[in-house]
């Protein structure tokens, strides 16, 4: 029986997603060999960049693919590029083959038919995520992914602090954070909006403070935005005078906030990677007295994904890279705190013994949270809330005294 061509596989993928068959996947790998894949991915952290460098070497060796990390500060720039190509009728020779994406950018690309797929269910390693048991790998900010993006890693807001400076009783709620900041002015802050981590802090606070949290899980246009968000602005108005530099200046990103912690300017901070504080302690970037925790009642979390634009000329190569990212080898290395510490999307307990052993790591780092500490994960609001919150924050605080 002759091998199916990649064109035939694509035709199949445009129907109902089916499990990848061995001959189908070999056709993808055959076409992928020799392709150059341009992966547009956030480059704001050295660990992330180093990990992608390792992936580059591995897919070159294993699949003959040249992976180019196009380093970006904001995923929106990649979305804008694909949209511009669509508007210019460039439907076959796009400049973006793979993009690290989730949330509002995924929603925007799906709404404008800018994504190739469905493809995720055709990746042989996708089955290792066990979506039937882990629906978060097929849901992005309340939206079903429908195979148009492949899960890559997990994130959850995790607070961390210097126990020698703060003690062993950190603030456990948004209200307690405000009270603590009032007593310890200048020792807490959050990244400047529209930074993703800073925007996530706004959503965490809004979920905790609003009296109508259910409204957050429907499109923002269906809600009374001013009424829903009024408690958030009251909270931030009270918090800002007690932040680092009295709220007149904000760090640009999570890594910059971590550097402020390392320099002792901050005593309390947060990240979207639960293992980041432990990784920083292991690298001697943060003091050994650093400890991690989540707020009472849980913190906001999500899965991040990779997607393939509709006009990528190297779809086979992009699929091969996405599949490699889901391999136990790549996922275990990514989760290793000495490498990056980004949590896996694989269902580790259902892996075979050999693959499961790859994820074993020492637990003697006092800054590393136990997995059960992250059990209470709050779901992301509908993607339309993020941009609207960002615009409202900037209108209210940019240029404020």
N, C-alpha and C positions, 0 to 999 in steps of 0.2 A: 504494500500500500504506500503510495508516494506521500512525502511530507506535505503538509499544508503550508501555503505561503503565509507570510505575515499579513498580507492584505486580506486573506481569507479569515485569519484569526481576528482581525479588526472587525470584519463584517459580523462575525459571531458575537464579538464583545458588545456590539451596539444593540443586541437583543438582550434577553434576560441573562444576567451573569451566571456562568457555569463554572464548575471547578476546572482548573487548568489540566489538560491532559499532557502526558509526557511528550508526545510528538508535537503538539502545539507549542509547548514551551521551548523545545529544542529549536523550532523554527524561529522563535523570538531571539534566542541566544545566537543563532547563526547570523541573523540580520544585524544584531547588536555589535557583533565583532567588527572592530575597525571604526566604529562611530565615535564622534566627539560629543559628549553630553555637557551642555552648559547648565549648571545647577546654580540658580539664584537663591542664596541663603544668607541669613543674618550672620554678620561677622564681628559682632561686638564683644566676643569673649575669646581669649587665647585657647582655652580648652576646646571650645567648639571648633575653632579653625584647625587645631591640631588633629582632632578626631576626623574631620572631613578630609584632611590630608592623608590620614591612614586609609580611609575608605577609597580615596583616589588610587592609592598604590595597590590595594587589594583587588579592585575591579579591573585595573589594568592587567594584573597578573592572571586573574581567574577568567576574565571575559574578553580581554583585549579591547577594553573601552577606555578612552581618554576622558576622564572626568575633570571639568574645569569649574572650580568654585568661583562664581561671580559674587564677590563680597558686597553686600548691601546693608544699609543701616535700617531700612524700612521696607517690609514686604510690599507695601503699596507702590513702590517704584517699579517693581517687576510687573504688578498688575497693570499699572498705567502703560507700561511698554507693550504688553500684549494687547491691551485695548486699542492703543494707537495703531498697532499692526493690523488689527481687525478693521479699524476704520479706513485704513489705506488698502484694503482688499488683499493683504498679505495673509493668505490662508494656508500656505504650504511651506514657507521658508522663514519661520519665526526665529527669534534670537534667544528664546528661553525654552529649554527642554524639560527642566524640572524646577519646581519652586517649593521652598519650605513655607508652609501656609497653614492657617486655620482661621476660624471665626469669621470676622467681617469680610476679610479678603476672599475666603472661600465663597461666602454668600454672594459677593459682588461678581466673582468670576462665573459662578453657576447661573446667576440671573442674566448675565450677558452672553451665555453660551461660549465661554472662553476656555473650557476645559475638555480634554480628551477623556473618553470613557464610555461606559464603565470598564475599568481595568483592574481594580484592586483585587477582586475575587479571583482573577485569573493568575495572580502571583502564587506560585507553589507555597511560599512561606506564609502567606496570609492566613492559612488555616491554623497556624501556630498561635494566633491571637485568640482563637476560640470565640468568635463574635457572638455565638449563641449564648455564651455565659458572660460575656463582657461587652454589653451594648455600647459602651463609651467609645469603642474603636470604630463604630460605624455611625457615630453621631457627633456633630461639630456645632457647638453653640446652639443646641436644640434642633439643628437641621440634620436630617438623614444624609449621609454622604453618598449613598447609592452607587458606590464603587468609583466615584470620581476623585477620590484621594485615598492614599494609603497611610495607615497609622505608622508613626515613627518613634514617638516618645510620649511620656506623661509629664504633667506639671501640676503642682499644687502649692498655693501660698504657704510658705513656712517662715516663721519669725525666728530670729536668732539674736543673741545678746551676749555680752561679756559678763559672766557670772561674778567675777571679782568686783566689777564696778556696780552691777545692778543687784546682785544677790541672787537667791534661788527662787524668787517669787515674781516672775515677770507678769506684766499686765495680760489678762486673759480674754479681754473683749475690747471692742472699739471704745466703749465708754471708759474702761480702765486705761486704755492707751492715752486718751485725752487727759485723764486725771494724772497719769504718770508724767506726761509731757509738761503739764503745768508745774509739777514739782521739780522737774529736771529739764528746764528749757535748753534748747539747742542740741539735744542728744538724740533726736529722732527726726526723720524726714521721709519723703517719698520722691520717686523720680518725676521730673517735669513732664507734664502732659504735652504731646501725645505719646510719650514712651509707653510701650506695651505694659511694662510692669507697673508704672504709675497709674495707667488706666485701669489695670486689674485691681489695684488698691481702691480706686473709686468704686468699682463694682462690689468689692468685698464690703466696704463701708455702707454702700447703699442697701445691699441685702440685709445687713444687720440693723439698719436704722429706719428704713421705710415701713410704713404700716400696710403697704400694699405690695408685698414681695411677689405675689402671683402675677402682677402686671409685667414684671421683668421678663417673663417667659413667653410673651407675645410681642408682636412688632410694636415698637415705641409709638407709632402713629395711632395705635388703638388705645393709648393711655392718656391720662392727664399728666403730662410730663412735669409740669411745675409742681403739682400736688405731690406726686410720687417722690420727687427729688428734693423737696423743700428741707426735710430733715438732714440730708447730706450736706447742703450748702450751709445750714446752721452749724453743723458739726465742724466743717472745714473752716468756717469763719472763726470759730472758737479755737481750733487747733493751730492754725497757721502762725499766730504770733509767738508760739512756743516751739516752733520747729527750728531746725538748723538755720542759722542766719536769719532768724525771725520770719521765715517763710518768704523772704524777699528774693531768694535764689533757691533753686532746686538742682540736685544732681541730674545729670543727663540720662543716666541709665542705672540698672542694677549693679553692673560691675563698678561703676563710679561710687555707688553707695557702699559697696563692699570695701573699697579703698578707704573711704571715710571711717568705716569701722576699724580697719587695720591701723589707721593713724590715730585712733582714739578720739576722733571728733564726734563720733556717734557711739552710743551704748546699746541701742536697739535698732534693728533693721529687719528686712524681710527679703525673700527671694521667691521665684517661682519654681526653683529646682530644690526639692527637699534635701538632696545630698550636697548641695553647694557649700554650706558652712563646713561640713566635715571634710570635703575635698580641699577647701581653703586652709583648714587646720593642718591637714596632712602635708600640704605644700608650704607650710609655715607662713602663709599669707594672713592668717588670723591667729590670735592667741589660743593656747590650749584651754583657756578658761571659757571658750565659746560654747554655748549650748543652743539647741534648737527646740522649737515647740510649735504647736498649732493652737489657734484660739479655741476657747470653749465653744462647743457646738459645730466645730469644723471650719474649714476654709475652702475657698474657691479652687477648683481644679479642672483640668481639661486634658485632652490628648492633642498633640500636634502631629501634623501630617505632611506628606509630600504629594504634589499633584503635577500633572503633565498638561501644559497648554494645548489647545486645540490645533495650533499650527506648528507645533514642534516638528522639525524634519528628522528627528532622531528618537521617535517614540519607542522603538525596540530597545535602544540603549537605555532610555529613561526607565523603562519597565524593569530591565535587568538590574539597574542600580537600586530601584525601589525594593525589589525582591531581596537583593543582598542586604539592604538595611534592616530587613526583617529576619535575617538569619540569626540563629542562636549565637554564633560567633560575634557578629556585629553588635547585637543587642547586649550581650554580656560585656563586651568591651566598653560600650557606651555607658553602661550602668556602673562600671568600676570607678570608684571615687578617685583613684589615682590617675584616671584618664579624663573623665568628664563628670560622671555621677548622675546622668540623666536616666530616669527610671524606664524600665522596659515596658513594652506593650504586649509582650508575649505572656501567655498563661503558663507561668513557669511550673506550677504544680502538676500540669498535665503534659509536660515535656518528658522525653525519655530520660533515663538516669544519666547518660553521658552529657546530654545537653543541659539538664538541670544542674549538674555539677559545675558548669561554667559560671553560674551566677552566685556561687558561694563566695563570700568575702568576709574578712575579719570584721567583727562587730565591737571591737574594743575602742573605737574612736568615740569619745564622749559627746561629740557634736552631731553624731549620726542618729537620726530618729529610727526607732523600731518600726517595721512595716505597719503594725497594728495602730500606731499613733496617727497614721494617715487614713484610717478607715472612714472617717466622716468627711466626705468630699462634697462640697456644695456645687451644684451644676451651674454652668455658665448661663447668663441671660441670653435672650435672643440677640443675634449680632447687630441688629439695628440700634441697640442701646449704646454701644461703645462709641460710635462716631458722634452721636448726639450728646453724650456726656462730655466727650472731649471738647466739642464746640462750646458747650455751656461753660465748662471750666475755663477755657481760654478767654471767653467773653467776660467772665467774672473776675479773673485773677491776673491775666497778663497785663503788665503795666500798673497793677495796683500797688499802692504805697506799702 
